[in-house]
């Protein structure tokens, strides 16, 4: 499902089975990316099953979908849900190519960039579902500040509820409210990582609101792609 046109594709993206709109900036909108991508939907991987349930029960379906993307020429595999971190090691082992399951994988690197006395905070779509197990699976300190969007708000209702329409303004308001709560919870906050891949369209607004660096699946995928397909410079010798 879905592919940008032109040069060879490096990244294959495993999609949850959803119907909600994929606006520009969303990982599932091919126009978000300045490079070609391929998509494949994983049957049964609904937001409810992955965020509220146990995604390891879907391991076989994720491996099969990932292998199909590799067979189509993809050099690396990513996903569309930050809650898939429990699959990281097993999926990478099964597929034999670099795998980036979650934006949360950025947290240790972002923490290393911060001055002493500052730490990373996480904004997630469901704070009650993001466990210490999710964090430790990708080397994130379990005492990292975590704040979720309001469970009754437009953002959670749209994406966890898999609604067919989206109120972008209401979702933006939810994100800013959550960012305010995170800032209040952690006065030593030095940067923010957005767990949910549907949050990237609001990263710039959160940056303006908080004055802090904001990292998302978009920043993570740009880094991931840069290693899979390094930029060629005019002064570099041809290979």
N, CA, C and O of each residue as an XYZ file, in Angstrom:
956
protein
N       0.838     -1.190      0.000
C       0.000      0.000      0.000
C       0.872      1.238      0.000
O       1.639      1.444      0.940
N       0.778      2.054     -1.010
C       1.410      3.359     -0.992
C       2.886      3.329     -1.291
O       3.603      2.451     -0.812
N       3.353      4.291     -2.084
C       4.772      4.441     -2.355
C       4.975      5.780     -3.035
O       4.187      6.174     -3.895
N       6.044      6.486     -2.646
C       6.408      7.668     -3.397
C       7.126      7.228     -4.653
O       7.600      6.095     -4.739
N       7.209      8.115     -5.625
C       7.776      7.748     -6.902
C       9.193      8.312     -7.043
O       9.575      9.241     -6.332
N       9.956      7.743     -7.959
C      11.274      8.278     -8.266
C      12.360      7.296     -7.882
O      12.324      6.140     -8.304
N      13.351      7.747     -7.067
C      14.499      6.933     -6.725
C      14.099      5.698     -5.923
O      12.959      5.559     -5.479
N      15.087      4.799     -5.751
C      14.825      3.547     -5.052
C      14.405      3.806     -3.613
O      14.856      4.761     -2.979
N      13.539      2.943     -3.114
C      13.028      3.072     -1.752
C      13.983      2.420     -0.767
O      14.439      1.300     -0.995
N      14.294      3.115      0.334
C      15.139      2.548      1.378
C      14.329      2.081      2.575
O      14.640      1.047      3.168
N      13.297      2.829      2.937
C      12.531      2.518      4.143
C      11.165      1.929      3.804
O      10.424      2.466      2.981
N      10.857      0.825      4.451
C       9.524      0.245      4.402
C       8.846      0.493      5.730
O       9.459      0.302      6.780
N       7.587      0.915      5.708
C       6.879      1.291      6.925
C       5.712      0.346      7.172
O       4.814      0.215      6.340
N       5.739     -0.306      8.320
C       4.667     -1.218      8.711
C       3.537     -0.414      9.328
O       3.719      0.235     10.358
N       2.383     -0.455      8.704
C       1.228      0.350      9.094
C       0.283     -0.429     10.007
O       0.024     -1.613      9.791
N      -0.223      0.257     11.027
C      -1.338     -0.324     11.758
C      -2.564     -0.354     10.856
O      -2.634      0.374      9.866
N      -3.519     -1.193     11.200
C      -4.775     -1.303     10.441
C      -5.725     -0.215     10.958
O      -6.379     -0.389     11.987
N      -5.791      0.905     10.232
C      -6.542      2.070     10.697
C      -7.362      2.680      9.568
O      -7.186      2.359      8.392
N      -8.282      3.589      9.976
C      -9.048      4.345      8.989
C      -8.949      5.852      9.217
O      -9.448      6.625      8.399
N      -8.308      6.291     10.323
C      -8.244      7.724     10.600
C      -7.407      8.444      9.538
O      -6.527      7.835      8.930
N      -7.675      9.736      9.312
C      -6.953     10.482      8.261
C      -5.464     10.606      8.571
O      -5.057     10.746      9.725
N      -4.671     10.551      7.514
C      -3.219     10.701      7.623
C      -2.846     12.060      7.029
O      -2.606     12.173      5.827
N      -2.798     13.089      7.878
C      -2.541     14.443      7.397
C      -1.053     14.631      7.137
O      -0.250     13.832      7.621
N      -0.653     15.668      6.384
C       0.776     15.940      6.174
C       1.514     16.051      7.516
O       1.053     16.722      8.440
N       2.645     15.392      7.598
C       3.393     15.305      8.846
C       3.199     13.973      9.535
O       4.060     13.543     10.303
N       2.086     13.313      9.275
C       1.829     11.984      9.825
C       2.740     10.974      9.133
O       2.988     11.072      7.931
N       3.233     10.009      9.896
C       4.133      8.992      9.336
C       3.494      8.231      8.183
O       4.189      7.761      7.282
N       2.169      8.109      8.214
C       1.471      7.336      7.197
C       1.102      8.096      5.948
O       0.436      7.548      5.068
N       1.517      9.345      5.845
C       1.298     10.148      4.635
C       2.614     10.203      3.872
O       3.585     10.776      4.366
N       2.666      9.626      2.693
C       3.920      9.554      1.942
C       4.499     10.926      1.619
O       5.707     11.068      1.433
N       3.625     11.945      1.552
C       4.116     13.289      1.254
C       4.865     13.909      2.427
O       5.502     14.951      2.273
N       4.796     13.290      3.579
C       5.559     13.760      4.736
C       7.058     13.659      4.486
O       7.838     14.464      4.995
N       7.453     12.665      3.702
C       8.867     12.298      3.627
C       9.577     12.885      2.412
O       9.018     12.891      1.315
N      10.809     13.382      2.595
C      11.596     13.896      1.470
C      12.368     12.795      0.753
O      13.362     13.063      0.079
N      11.907     11.563      0.902
C      12.507     10.404      0.241
C      11.404      9.381      0.009
O      10.355      9.439      0.649
N      11.642      8.442     -0.910
C      10.610      7.437     -1.185
C      10.426      6.463     -0.019
O      11.393      6.085      0.642
N       9.190      6.067      0.223
C       8.885      5.049      1.224
C       7.874      4.075      0.634
O       7.171      4.395     -0.324
N       7.810      2.890      1.214
C       6.765      1.923      0.897
C       5.992      1.608      2.172
O       6.554      1.636      3.267
N       4.718      1.311      2.029
C       3.869      0.980      3.158
C       3.288     -0.421      3.001
O       3.057     -0.905      1.893
N       3.060     -1.053      4.148
C       2.308     -2.310      4.156
C       1.516     -2.405      5.455
O       2.075     -2.266      6.543
N       0.222     -2.642      5.336
C      -0.651     -2.759      6.505
C      -0.478     -4.140      7.140
O      -0.425     -5.154      6.442
N      -0.392     -4.165      8.462
C      -0.293     -5.419      9.211
C      -1.695     -5.810      9.662
O      -2.271     -5.135     10.515
N      -2.253     -6.873      9.117
C      -3.625     -7.270      9.471
C      -3.772     -7.528     10.970
O      -2.948     -8.204     11.584
N      -4.835     -6.976     11.540
C      -5.116     -7.192     12.951
C      -4.420     -6.229     13.891
O      -4.725     -6.201     15.083
N      -3.493     -5.441     13.377
C      -2.736     -4.513     14.227
C      -3.497     -3.191     14.350
O      -3.082     -2.174     13.794
N      -4.590     -3.216     15.067
C      -5.388     -2.013     15.293
C      -4.755     -1.181     16.407
O      -3.963     -1.712     17.186
N      -5.085      0.113     16.503
C      -4.564      0.910     17.617
C      -4.893      0.299     18.979
O      -4.049      0.270     19.874
N      -6.110     -0.182     19.125
C      -6.520     -0.782     20.396
C      -5.670     -2.010     20.723
O      -5.245     -2.186     21.865
N      -5.422     -2.862     19.721
C      -4.664     -4.086     19.949
C      -3.215     -3.806     20.313
O      -2.626     -4.521     21.123
N      -2.646     -2.777     19.723
C      -1.227     -2.477     19.939
C      -1.003     -1.644     21.193
O      -0.085     -1.925     21.964
N      -1.828     -0.622     21.409
C      -1.626      0.280     22.545
C      -2.182     -0.311     23.829
O      -1.526     -0.264     24.869
N      -3.377     -0.862     23.767
C      -4.014     -1.402     24.968
C      -3.733     -2.887     25.176
O      -3.844     -3.394     26.293
N      -3.374     -3.574     24.112
C      -3.151     -5.013     24.194
C      -1.684     -5.385     24.203
O      -0.834     -4.585     24.595
N      -1.389     -6.592     23.772
C      -0.025     -7.123     23.742
C       0.406     -7.294     22.289
O      -0.008     -8.252     21.637
N       1.235     -6.377     21.764
C       1.598     -6.451     20.349
C       2.454     -7.667     20.000
O       2.585     -8.010     18.825
N       3.037     -8.322     21.002
C       3.850     -9.495     20.684
C       2.999    -10.633     20.127
O       3.525    -11.529     19.466
N       1.686    -10.609     20.386
C       0.811    -11.639     19.819
C       0.669    -11.476     18.303
O       0.194    -12.382     17.618
N       1.080    -10.320     17.787
C       1.005    -10.036     16.346
C       2.357    -10.185     15.663
O       2.535     -9.767     14.519
N       3.307    -10.783     16.371
C       4.674    -10.863     15.858
C       4.742    -11.499     14.475
O       5.426    -10.979     13.594
N       4.057    -12.593     14.274
C       4.111    -13.293     12.995
C       3.625    -12.399     11.858
O       4.221    -12.377     10.781
N       2.545    -11.668     12.097
C       2.009    -10.780     11.061
C       2.982     -9.646     10.747
O       3.122     -9.251      9.590
N       3.654     -9.121     11.775
C       4.631     -8.056     11.544
C       5.840     -8.579     10.765
O       6.347     -7.898      9.874
N       6.293     -9.765     11.092
C       7.435    -10.344     10.367
C       7.073    -10.573      8.906
O       7.861    -10.256      8.014
N       5.898    -11.115      8.657
C       5.490    -11.379      7.273
C       5.363    -10.083      6.470
O       5.780    -10.025      5.314
N       4.792     -9.056      7.076
C       4.657     -7.776      6.382
C       6.016     -7.128      6.165
O       6.273     -6.558      5.105
N       6.886     -7.213      7.165
C       8.228     -6.661      7.015
C       9.017     -7.369      5.937
O       9.724     -6.732      5.157
N       8.902     -8.684      5.890
C       9.626     -9.444      4.862
C       9.124     -9.100      3.465
O       9.908     -9.056      2.517
N       7.829     -8.858      3.334
C       7.270     -8.469      2.041
C       7.864     -7.142      1.575
O       8.137     -6.969      0.387
N       8.065     -6.205      2.501
C       8.676     -4.923      2.140
C      10.145     -5.097      1.763
O      10.631     -4.458      0.829
N      10.836     -5.945      2.477
C      12.242     -6.220      2.139
C      12.335     -6.859      0.755
O      13.224     -6.527     -0.030
N      11.420     -7.772      0.463
C      11.401     -8.418     -0.850
C      11.143     -7.414     -1.967
O      11.515     -7.649     -3.117
N      10.498     -6.284     -1.625
C      10.239     -5.232     -2.605
C      11.393     -4.236     -2.710
O      11.312     -3.263     -3.461
N      12.466     -4.481     -1.957
C      13.655     -3.647     -2.093
C      13.954     -2.717     -0.943
O      14.884     -1.916     -1.044
N      13.213     -2.782      0.147
C      13.466     -1.895      1.278
C      14.689     -2.365      2.072
O      14.881     -3.563      2.283
N      15.507     -1.412      2.504
C      16.734     -1.715      3.240
C      16.574     -1.604      4.746
O      17.419     -2.089      5.498
N      15.505     -0.973      5.190
C      15.238     -0.805      6.612
C      13.745     -0.749      6.839
O      12.985     -0.410      5.932
N      13.318     -1.081      8.052
C      11.898     -1.162      8.372
C      11.581     -0.264      9.560
O      12.294     -0.259     10.563
N      10.492      0.500      9.428
C       9.985      1.332     10.519
C       8.516      0.999     10.738
O       7.947      0.186     10.010
N       7.901      1.622     11.734
C       6.502      1.334     12.028
C       5.729      2.631     12.242
O       6.303      3.720     12.208
N       4.429      2.504     12.460
C       3.596      3.680     12.680
C       3.014      3.736     14.094
O       1.949      4.316     14.305
N       3.716      3.131     15.067
C       3.229      3.216     16.441
C       4.377      3.072     17.423
O       5.125      2.095     17.380
N       4.514      4.058     18.315
C       5.580      4.026     19.303
C       5.447      2.911     20.313
O       6.425      2.578     20.983
N       4.260      2.317     20.448
C       4.042      1.238     21.407
C       4.539     -0.116     20.902
O       4.335     -1.134     21.563
N       5.178     -0.137     19.753
C       5.686     -1.397     19.216
C       7.100     -1.722     19.693
O       7.722     -2.648     19.172
N       7.615     -0.986     20.663
C       8.964     -1.267     21.168
C       9.155     -2.696     21.673
O      10.269     -3.210     21.576
N       8.112     -3.378     22.216
C       8.353     -4.761     22.638
C       8.769     -5.688     21.492
O       9.305     -6.770     21.734
N       8.526     -5.268     20.247
C       8.884     -6.090     19.093
C      10.278     -5.786     18.567
O      10.764     -6.502     17.692
N      10.940     -4.744     19.075
C      12.171     -4.246     18.462
C      13.226     -5.328     18.229
O      13.625     -5.566     17.089
N      13.673     -5.974     19.281
C      14.773     -6.931     19.139
C      14.368     -8.142     18.313
O      15.133     -8.608     17.468
N      13.172     -8.649     18.554
C      12.728     -9.852     17.837
C      12.480     -9.559     16.363
O      12.761    -10.395     15.504
N      11.958     -8.384     16.074
C      11.685     -8.036     14.681
C      12.986     -7.826     13.910
O      13.116     -8.275     12.772
N      13.943     -7.147     14.527
C      15.234     -6.944     13.871
C      15.932     -8.281     13.618
O      16.523     -8.484     12.558
N      15.861     -9.187     14.590
C      16.491    -10.499     14.436
C      15.827    -11.301     13.328
O      16.501    -11.973     12.547
N      14.492    -11.224     13.263
C      13.758    -12.012     12.276
C      13.945    -11.480     10.863
O      13.997    -12.258      9.910
N      14.048    -10.163     10.717
C      14.111     -9.564      9.378
C      15.534     -9.414      8.854
O      15.746     -9.409      7.641
N      16.502     -9.292      9.741
C      17.889     -9.221      9.309
C      18.294     -7.903      8.671
O      19.316     -7.837      7.988
N      17.507     -6.850      8.885
C      17.848     -5.506      8.400
C      17.633     -4.535      9.567
O      17.006     -4.905     10.561
N      18.141     -3.299      9.464
C      17.873     -2.331     10.526
C      16.377     -2.093     10.697
O      15.641     -1.965      9.718
N      15.939     -2.034     11.951
C      14.526     -1.832     12.279
C      14.406     -0.692     13.292
O      15.164     -0.632     14.260
N      13.463      0.199     13.065
C      13.195      1.317     13.968
C      11.716      1.283     14.336
O      10.875      1.826     13.620
N      11.409      0.641     15.457
C       9.999      0.445     15.799
C       9.354      1.658     16.430
O       8.134      1.809     16.356
N      10.147      2.539     17.058
C       9.514      3.570     17.891
C      10.341      4.837     17.985
O      11.570      4.796     18.039
N       9.648      5.957     18.004
C      10.282      7.248     18.262
C      10.979      7.274     19.617
O      11.914      8.050     19.817
N      10.534      6.434     20.552
C      11.136      6.386     21.886
C      12.606      5.983     21.847
O      13.341      6.249     22.797
N      13.039      5.353     20.774
C      14.431      4.948     20.659
C      15.372      6.148     20.632
O      16.576      5.989     20.832
N      14.838      7.353     20.387
C      15.651      8.572     20.376
C      15.991      9.076     21.771
O      16.944      9.838     21.933
N      15.231      8.665     22.780
C      15.345      9.291     24.094
C      16.764      9.260     24.662
O      17.238     10.301     25.118
N      17.476      8.110     24.659
C      18.837      8.125     25.211
C      19.774      9.073     24.468
O      20.603      9.736     25.092
N      19.651      9.144     23.145
C      20.522     10.035     22.378
C      20.208     11.493     22.669
O      21.116     12.312     22.813
N      18.918     11.821     22.758
C      18.537     13.203     23.075
C      19.020     13.565     24.480
O      19.510     14.672     24.701
N      18.885     12.646     25.420
C      19.355     12.906     26.783
C      20.848     13.232     26.795
O      21.295     14.091     27.555
N      21.609     12.547     25.954
C      23.061     12.772     25.913
C      23.428     14.161     25.406
O      24.538     14.634     25.652
N      22.511     14.818     24.703
C      22.807     16.154     24.179
C      22.530     17.259     25.191
O      22.940     18.399     24.975
N      21.849     16.953     26.281
C      21.366     17.993     27.183
C      22.406     18.390     28.233
O      23.251     17.579     28.613
N      22.341     19.627     28.693
C      23.227     20.057     29.780
C      22.926     19.300     31.070
O      21.838     18.751     31.250
N      23.907     19.283     31.954
C      23.702     18.659     33.263
C      22.508     19.306     33.958
O      22.335     20.524     33.918
N      21.694     18.475     34.593
C      20.537     18.978     35.313
C      19.277     19.093     34.477
O      18.231     19.500     34.981
N      19.369     18.737     33.201
C      18.201     18.748     32.320
C      17.910     17.333     31.849
O      18.826     16.525     31.693
N      16.630     17.030     31.622
C      16.293     15.688     31.160
C      15.169     15.722     30.129
O      14.446     16.706     29.980
N      15.063     14.599     29.431
C      14.045     14.431     28.397
C      12.714     14.083     29.042
O      12.668     13.376     30.049
N      11.631     14.582     28.458
C      10.293     14.157     28.826
C       9.590     13.573     27.623
O       9.938     13.886     26.485
N       8.606     12.731     27.862
C       7.884     12.036     26.798
C       6.425     12.441     26.799
O       5.771     12.444     27.842
N       5.917     12.785     25.622
C       4.476     12.946     25.428
C       3.966     11.710     24.701
O       4.501     11.331     23.659
N       2.945     11.090     25.245
C       2.394      9.862     24.677
C       0.887      9.990     24.502
O       0.256     10.859     25.102
N       0.328      9.134     23.692
C      -1.122      9.151     23.502
C      -1.849      8.488     24.666
O      -3.034      8.744     24.884
N      -1.143      7.633     25.421
C      -1.810      6.889     26.503
C      -0.812      6.615     27.618
O      -0.123      5.595     27.607
N      -0.737      7.520     28.572
C       0.240      7.389     29.647
C       0.002      6.137     30.486
O       0.954      5.543     30.992
N      -1.256      5.730     30.638
C      -1.550      4.559     31.461
C      -1.107      3.257     30.811
O      -1.008      2.230     31.483
N      -0.839      3.292     29.502
C      -0.420      2.085     28.794
C       1.090      2.031     28.550
O       1.624      0.975     28.211
N       1.775      3.156     28.721
C       3.218      3.197     28.484
C       3.930      2.773     29.765
O       4.045      3.555     30.709
N       4.399      1.548     29.789
C       4.938      0.952     31.006
C       6.453      1.066     31.081
O       7.123      1.459     30.126
N       6.969      0.706     32.259
C       8.417      0.633     32.429
C       9.021     -0.373     31.452
O      10.159     -0.211     31.012
N       8.259     -1.405     31.118
C       8.746     -2.388     30.156
C       8.960     -1.793     28.778
O       9.938     -2.116     28.104
N       8.043     -0.917     28.351
C       8.228     -0.241     27.064
C       9.501      0.595     27.077
O      10.280      0.573     26.124
N       9.705      1.324     28.155
C      10.859      2.219     28.233
C      12.176      1.436     28.292
O      13.108      1.730     27.544
N      12.247      0.459     29.167
C      13.495     -0.278     29.334
C      13.844     -1.094     28.099
O      15.013     -1.410     27.877
N      12.840     -1.441     27.285
C      13.101     -2.223     26.062
C      14.004     -1.489     25.092
O      14.687     -2.116     24.281
N      14.014     -0.152     25.168
C      14.864      0.628     24.261
C      15.810      1.541     25.031
O      16.215      2.588     24.527
N      16.163      1.145     26.253
C      17.193      1.839     27.005
C      16.802      3.180     27.569
O      17.665      4.024     27.809
N      15.502      3.401     27.788
C      15.027      4.660     28.351
C      14.901      4.507     29.865
O      14.339      3.522     30.345
N      15.416      5.463     30.609
C      15.324      5.417     32.071
C      13.860      5.369     32.499
O      13.035      6.123     31.984
N      13.540      4.488     33.436
C      12.142      4.288     33.813
C      11.579      5.457     34.609
O      10.365      5.563     34.783
N      12.466      6.347     35.102
C      11.967      7.525     35.816
C      11.822      8.739     34.899
O      11.647      9.860     35.375
N      11.896      8.516     33.588
C      11.702      9.599     32.619
C      10.290     10.170     32.771
O       9.331      9.403     32.851
N      10.140     11.490     32.812
C       8.796     12.073     32.921
C       7.939     11.713     31.702
O       8.376     11.863     30.561
N       6.729     11.242     31.953
C       5.803     10.842     30.893
C       4.447     11.482     31.165
O       3.909     11.378     32.267
N       3.906     12.143     30.153
C       2.570     12.717     30.240
C       1.798     12.309     28.995
O       2.339     12.302     27.889
N       0.527     11.970     29.184
C      -0.315     11.565     28.060
C      -1.320     12.628     27.679
O      -1.647     13.504     28.480
N      -1.806     12.549     26.455
C      -2.913     13.407     26.059
C      -4.155     13.011     26.851
O      -4.275     11.872     27.302
N      -5.073     13.952     27.017
C      -6.283     13.686     27.798
C      -7.066     12.522     27.190
O      -7.367     12.549     25.996
N      -7.405     11.500     27.982
C      -8.114     10.336     27.441
C      -9.432     10.687     26.765
O      -9.844     10.014     25.821
N     -10.095     11.738     27.243
C     -11.382     12.133     26.668
C     -11.229     13.175     25.566
O     -12.227     13.622     25.000
N      -9.996     13.568     25.253
C      -9.758     14.627     24.285
C      -9.849     14.164     22.842
O      -9.956     12.970     22.560
N      -9.805     15.134     21.928
C      -9.948     14.847     20.501
C      -8.812     13.994     19.968
O      -9.035     13.129     19.122
N      -7.593     14.226     20.452
C      -6.452     13.478     19.925
C      -6.582     11.985     20.208
O      -6.516     11.163     19.294
N      -6.766     11.643     21.479
C      -6.897     10.224     21.833
C      -8.125      9.604     21.184
O      -8.075      8.467     20.713
N      -9.223     10.342     21.158
C     -10.451      9.802     20.567
C     -10.285      9.538     19.080
O     -10.808      8.553     18.560
N      -9.565     10.406     18.399
C      -9.369     10.238     16.958
C      -8.510      9.025     16.640
O      -8.868      8.209     15.791
N      -7.371      8.909     17.327
C      -6.401      7.889     16.934
C      -6.586      6.556     17.663
O      -6.469      5.502     17.037
N      -6.866      6.573     18.942
C      -7.166      5.316     19.623
C      -8.554      4.820     19.251
O      -8.800      3.617     19.171
N      -9.466      5.778     19.024
C     -10.822      5.402     18.611
C     -10.953      5.146     17.132
O     -12.004      4.704     16.668
N      -9.889      5.420     16.374
C      -9.849      5.173     14.928
C     -11.039      5.805     14.202
O     -11.744      5.143     13.440
N     -11.243      7.086     14.452
C     -12.343      7.804     13.814
C     -12.024      8.118     12.349
O     -10.852      8.271     12.002
N     -13.014      8.214     11.504
C     -12.784      8.468     10.080
C     -12.541      9.936      9.746
O     -12.214     10.261      8.604
N     -12.695     10.822     10.723
C     -12.462     12.243     10.502
C     -11.556     12.780     11.600
O     -11.376     12.144     12.639
N     -10.982     13.969     11.356
C     -10.085     14.573     12.334
C     -10.357     16.065     12.447
O     -10.566     16.745     11.442
N     -10.354     16.566     13.669
C     -10.422     17.999     13.945
C      -9.007     18.427     14.316
O      -8.587     18.279     15.464
N      -8.279     18.957     13.340
C      -6.868     19.271     13.537
C      -6.675     20.311     14.631
O      -5.751     20.192     15.436
N      -7.519     21.315     14.674
C      -7.396     22.359     15.690
C      -7.587     21.789     17.094
O      -6.857     22.144     18.019
N      -8.567     20.908     17.246
C      -8.811     20.301     18.554
C      -7.652     19.395     18.961
O      -7.272     19.360     20.132
N      -7.087     18.660     17.999
C      -5.936     17.801     18.293
C      -4.730     18.645     18.695
O      -3.996     18.292     19.619
N      -4.531     19.759     17.998
C      -3.429     20.664     18.343
C      -3.610     21.203     19.757
O      -2.643     21.272     20.515
N      -4.821     21.581     20.122
C      -5.086     22.073     21.470
C      -4.785     21.002     22.520
O      -4.232     21.308     23.576
N      -5.143     19.764     22.238
C      -4.838     18.656     23.148
C      -3.334     18.495     23.338
O      -2.857     18.291     24.455
N      -2.597     18.589     22.243
C      -1.148     18.431     22.315
C      -0.512     19.543     23.140
O       0.387     19.286     23.941
N      -0.971     20.769     22.952
C      -0.411     21.892     23.699
C      -0.756     21.789     25.184
O       0.061     22.128     26.040
N      -1.964     21.323     25.485
C      -2.348     21.139     26.879
C      -1.476     20.076     27.538
O      -1.055     20.237     28.683
N      -1.206     19.001     26.822
C      -0.344     17.943     27.363
C       1.080     18.453     27.546
O       1.740     18.112     28.527
N       1.556     19.265     26.610
C       2.906     19.834     26.729
C       2.997     20.752     27.942
O       4.017     20.775     28.632
N       1.942     21.503     28.201
C       1.914     22.362     29.387
C       1.996     21.522     30.662
O       2.712     21.875     31.599
N       1.260     20.410     30.693
C       1.292     19.548     31.883
C       2.663     18.912     32.068
O       3.143     18.774     33.193
N       3.294     18.524     30.957
C       4.634     17.937     31.053
C       5.624     18.964     31.598
O       6.447     18.639     32.454
N       5.548     20.191     31.111
C       6.446     21.249     31.589
C       6.236     21.515     33.077
O       7.195     21.749     33.811
N       4.984     21.481     33.517
C       4.680     21.718     34.923
C       5.135     20.557     35.800
O       5.555     20.755     36.940
N       5.046     19.337     35.253
C       5.435     18.138     35.998
C       6.938     18.047     36.182
O       7.412     17.570     37.213
N       7.697     18.505     35.182
C       9.157     18.369     35.191
C       9.813     19.724     34.951
O      10.100     20.072     33.805
N      10.053     20.490     36.003
C      10.681     21.801     35.852
C      12.092     21.734     35.260
O      12.600     22.730     34.746
N      12.722     20.561     35.333
C      14.073     20.387     34.778
C      14.043     19.885     33.340
O      15.054     19.398     32.834
N      12.903     19.996     32.683
C      12.752     19.512     31.316
C      13.705     20.243     30.372
O      13.810     21.469     30.397
N      14.404     19.453     29.527
C      15.328     20.048     28.567
C      14.977     19.755     27.133
O      15.476     20.430     26.232
N      14.127     18.760     26.887
C      13.705     18.391     25.534
C      12.504     17.466     25.651
O      12.255     16.880     26.705
N      11.761     17.344     24.550
C      10.557     16.514     24.519
C      10.654     15.532     23.363
O      11.038     15.902     22.254
N      10.307     14.288     23.624
C      10.183     13.272     22.573
C       8.714     12.874     22.483
O       8.078     12.563     23.489
N       8.189     12.890     21.266
C       6.797     12.521     21.017
C       6.726     11.030     20.700
O       7.253     10.579     19.683
N       6.079     10.278     21.568
C       5.962      8.826     21.345
C       5.121      8.492     20.134
O       5.515      7.674     19.302
N       3.964      9.122     20.032
C       2.975      8.744     19.022
C       3.358      9.290     17.648
O       3.716     10.460     17.514
N       3.281      8.444     16.642
C       3.667      8.870     15.295
C       2.685      9.847     14.679
O       3.000     10.491     13.678
N       1.496      9.970     15.260
C       0.507     10.938     14.770
C       0.710     12.327     15.370
O      -0.031     13.256     15.049
N       1.708     12.469     16.236
C       1.968     13.742     16.903
C       2.895     14.668     16.123
O       2.957     15.864     16.407
N       3.609     14.130     15.150
C       4.615     14.931     14.452
C       4.059     16.217     13.836
O       4.766     17.224     13.838
N       2.819     16.238     13.305
C       2.315     17.490     12.741
C       2.232     18.642     13.746
O       2.118     19.801     13.346
N       2.288     18.336     15.043
C       2.140     19.354     16.068
C       3.465     19.696     16.761
O       3.485     20.472     17.716
N       4.563     19.120     16.282
C       5.870     19.324     16.923
C       6.287     20.786     16.918
O       6.794     21.286     17.922
N       6.080     21.483     15.798
C       6.487     22.889     15.714
C       5.698     23.744     16.695
O       6.251     24.657     17.310
N       4.413     23.455     16.845
C       3.587     24.210     17.790
C       4.042     23.971     19.228
O       4.046     24.893     20.043
N       4.423     22.741     19.535
C       4.907     22.421     20.878
C       6.246     23.108     21.138
O       6.497     23.589     22.243
N       7.090     23.151     20.134
C       8.369     23.850     20.257
C       8.143     25.337     20.562
O       8.801     25.904     21.435
N       7.217     25.956     19.843
C       6.920     27.369     20.088
C       6.340     27.582     21.478
O       6.659     28.564     22.148
N       5.484     26.655     21.909
C       4.817     26.780     23.203
C       5.815     26.638     24.359
O       5.767     27.412     25.316
N       6.704     25.666     24.276
C       7.588     25.334     25.391
C       8.968     25.957     25.292
O       9.644     26.135     26.305
N       9.394     26.292     24.075
C      10.748     26.779     23.871
C      11.790     25.678     23.918
O      12.988     25.963     23.938
N      11.357     24.420     23.938
C      12.265     23.279     24.054
C      12.406     22.546     22.722
O      11.487     22.582     21.903
N      13.545     21.877     22.490
C      13.660     21.005     21.326
C      12.606     19.900     21.392
O      12.329     19.359     22.462
N      12.026     19.572     20.241
C      10.977     18.545     20.174
C      11.364     17.531     19.108
O      11.619     17.893     17.959
N      11.406     16.277     19.490
C      11.785     15.192     18.593
C      10.590     14.261     18.389
O       9.817     14.010     19.313
N      10.454     13.757     17.172
C       9.280     12.961     16.813
C       9.702     11.820     15.901
O      10.891     11.626     15.646
N       8.733     11.073     15.415
C       9.039     10.041     14.429
C       9.642     10.656     13.179
O      10.410      9.998     12.477
N       9.303     11.915     12.887
C       9.865     12.579     11.705
C      11.371     12.768     11.875
O      12.131     12.428     10.969
N      11.814     13.293     12.998
C      13.253     13.471     13.200
C      13.971     12.123     13.226
O      15.089     11.999     12.727
N      13.324     11.117     13.808
C      13.934      9.791     13.895
C      14.097      9.154     12.514
O      15.132      8.559     12.214
N      13.083      9.285     11.693
C      13.141      8.677     10.360
C      14.138      9.390      9.449
O      14.771      8.754      8.606
N      14.281     10.696      9.612
C      15.297     11.406      8.826
C      16.685     10.865      9.160
O      17.505     10.641      8.269
N      16.939     10.658     10.458
C      18.216     10.081     10.883
C      18.381      8.656     10.353
O      19.446      8.289      9.858
N      17.329      7.868     10.461
C      17.364      6.470     10.027
C      17.673      6.379      8.537
O      18.524      5.591      8.125
N      16.997      7.167      7.743
C      17.199      7.175      6.294
C      18.598      7.660      5.922
O      19.176      7.185      4.944
N      19.148      8.603      6.694
C      20.471      9.151      6.384
C      21.557      8.087      6.420
O      22.564      8.210      5.723
N      21.368      7.053      7.215
C      22.323      5.957      7.240
C      22.072      4.938      6.150
O      23.017      4.350      5.624
N      20.806      4.717      5.800
C      20.469      3.752      4.762
C      20.822      4.262      3.374
O      21.187      3.486      2.490
N      20.712      5.577      3.188
C      21.005      6.179      1.881
C      21.744      7.494      2.099
O      21.157      8.566      1.953
N      23.045      7.420      2.453
C      23.801      8.641      2.725
C      23.773      9.617      1.538
O      23.807      9.215      0.375
N      23.712     10.880      1.866
C      23.706     11.902      0.833
C      25.027     11.909      0.072
O      26.100     11.783      0.661
N      24.930     12.056     -1.226
C      26.120     12.193     -2.067
C      26.404     13.669     -2.287
O      25.506     14.430     -2.649
N      27.656     14.078     -2.070
C      28.039     15.458     -2.247
C      28.831     15.638     -3.533
O      29.509     14.721     -3.997
N      28.734     16.820     -4.094
C      29.349     17.075     -5.400
C      30.851     16.824     -5.389
O      31.411     16.369     -6.387
N      31.509     17.117     -4.267
C      32.951     16.955     -4.202
C      33.377     15.531     -3.869
O      34.569     15.223     -3.872
N      32.416     14.665     -3.583
C      32.756     13.288     -3.215
C      33.082     12.475     -4.463
O      32.454     12.659     -5.506
N      34.069     11.569     -4.361
C      34.351     10.699     -5.510
C      33.198      9.760     -5.774
O      32.513      9.325     -4.849
N      32.987      9.449     -7.038
C      31.928      8.500     -7.389
C      32.283      7.122     -6.885
O      33.449      6.729     -6.879
N      31.255      6.379     -6.456
C      31.509      5.003     -6.030
C      30.904      4.027     -7.029
O      31.010      2.814     -6.849
